[in-house]
Amino acid sequence: MNVPKLRHPTVFLPLVMSLLALGMVLVHFTIFGIVEETDEGTAAHIFQLLMVGQVPIVAFLAFRWLTIAPRQTFFFIVFQVVAALAAIMAVFFLTS
């Protein structure tokens, strides 16, 4: 049976992007701490691009695999949403 696996780019790319965004937030916080900046800076723009860039990939994953293997696809989509929320919550808690 043809099912999505973790090695498929539509599965692992959003996960890597979310984990990269989370790591970038944590490294930025570790190096600079919480500082009030007048401009968002490069790290914030890269974070935004990584988070928004996941949307079309996850949409393609859902479009391509949801009818073929709904259980596995749903698991990967939930896993990707949790990874994205972890990165977003890190920003929320570290900046407030």
N, C-alpha and C positions, 0 to 999 in steps of 0.2 A: 504494500500500500504506500502511496506517495503522501508523506506527511512532512510538515516543516520541521527542520531540525535546527539546533543552535548554530550550526555551521553556515546556514543560509544567511546571506547579507541582510535580507529584510528582517531577520530576527536579531542578529548580533550587532548591527550598526546602531540602532537606537539605544541598545543597552550600553554600548561603548560610549556613545555620545552623552548619555545621562551620567555615567560614572566619571567621564572626563570632566563634565561640568561640576559635579560634586567635588571631585578632587581639586579642581581649579579654585572653587570657593574656599575649601579648607586650607589650601596652600596660601591663597591670598590673605585669608584671615590670620594664619600663622605668621606670615612675614610682616604684614602691615598692621594687624589688629583692626579694631573698629575705629575708622576715621570718617569724619564728615567731609565729603568731597563736593566741590561745586559742580564738577562734571562727573559723569558716570565712570569714565575711564575705559581702557581697552579690555580689561578683564570682564567688565559688565557687558560690553558689546559682544564679546566672544561667547559668554554664557547665554545671552539672548539668541544668538545665531545657532548655537548647539541645541537649545531647547526647541526653537521653532523649526529647525531642520529635521527634527524627528517626525514631525506630523505627517509629511507626505510619505515617508518610509513606512510608518505604522499603518497609514491608510492603504498603501499598496499591499502590505502584508494581509490586512483584513480582506481587501478585495480579492486577492489571489487565493488565499488559503482557507477562508472561513467556510466556504461551501464544501471543500474537499475534506478538511479535518477540523471540525469546529472546536473540539475539546482541546487539542494541542494549541491551536491558534489562539483561543481564548486565554489559555494559560500564559502564552508568551506576551499577549497584549496586556494582561494584568501585571505580569512581571515588569514590563516596560513602563507602565503607569506608576508602579511603586518606585522604580528607580528614578523616574522623573520627579515624582513628589518628594523623594528624599533630597534631591538637589535643590528643589524649590524651598522646602522647609529649612534646609541649612541656611539659605540666604535669609529667609524670614527670621529665624531665631538668632542668627549672628549679627543682623543689622538692627534689631529692635532692642 
